[in-house]
Amino acid sequence: MRVSSLEGFSMDFLEILEQQLKLKPFKTNTYSPIALAYIGDSIYDLVIRTWVLSQGAKAVGRIHKEVSGYVNANAQAQIYHRISDQLSDAEIAAFKRGRNAKSGSTPKNADLKTYKTATGFEAVLGYLYMEGQMARIIELIRMGLAIDDTEA
């Protein structure tokens, strides 16, 4: 089902998931910041993969390499630093919860500060996703990647 506006997409997408999968309504404040980061990471990955694919047909290996340049702790931390002054109070609170959470895993390709910043960014995206704000997620990613209207 194609929907013309991103705002419509976000609500329709969640409604479809809720109806088809018989999901309970989300109560965002009941989820741990690591759970928000977990789903936020997936949403970010989906948006980036969709964006890269939209730029034209390429070999899957090339697509993977390009996506990997955006879907990593260093890139996510850079995006956060570019958009941090554009975040609402609720988004900042989600970031801080995610950044300060104990994840139980150690970073593989980033220093601890960068990893925690990326986790905070993912928590913001997870919070927004569970609040049905897909358009805001895309707005933040566009700002963070400096995608202007001529590229989109």
C-alpha positions, -999 to +999 in steps of 0.1 A: +000+000+000+015+033-011+007+064+010+015+098-003+027+114+029+053+102+054+031+111+083+004+088+069+029+061+062+041+060+098+006+057+113-006+033+086+025+011+089+021+008+127-017+002+124-011-025+098+015-042+121-009-039+151-038-053+132-021-080+112+002-092+140-023-086+168+001-064+187-006-048+220-005-009+218+030+004+225+036+022+258+069+038+250+078+047+285+076+011+296+105+000+274+142+001+285+164+025+266+183-006+252+150-019+238+144+015+222+179+015+208+174-020+195+143-011+174+158+023+165+189+005+150+166-016+128+145+014+117+177+034+109+191+004+090+158+001+070+158+039+061+195+038+051+191+007+030+160+021+013+178+054+006+209+037-009+187+014-030+168+044-043+200+058-058+200+031-086+207-005-093+241-017-080+256-051-071+246-063-037+282-062-025+285-026-034+252-018-018+263-035+014+296-016+015+278+017+010+252+010+036+280-001+061+294+034+057+263+048+073+252+020+096+279+020+122+286+037+155+309+064+141+284+075+114+255+074+139+274+095+164+283+120+137+246+123+128+237+129+164+262+157+167+248+174+135+212+172+148+215+175+185+205+212+186+173+203+166+160+177+192+129+183+213+130+178+251+115+144+248+140+134+221+169+146+243+155+126+272+154+095+250+190+102+239+203+105+274+185+074+286+200+054+257+235+069+261+236+062+298+222+027+296+244-003+303+241-024+272+260-055+283+281-055+251+314-040+243+320-018+212+338-036+184+347-008+160+343+024+181+355+039+213+331+038+243+320+074+240+312+071+203+294+038+210+273+053+237+264+084+216+253+060+188+232+040+212+216+073+224+208+082+188+193+048+181+172+052+213+158+085+199+148+067+167+133+038+186+113+063+208+101+081+177+092+049+159+071+036+189+054+070+191+044+067+154+066+095+143+083+080+112+083+114+094+103+129+123+128+100+120+133+107+083+136+144+090+164+138+115+182+114+093+180+138+063+194+166+085+221+144+098+231+132+064+226+167+049+202+153+023+186+183+006+155+183-016+175+179-048+188+145-036+155+133-021 
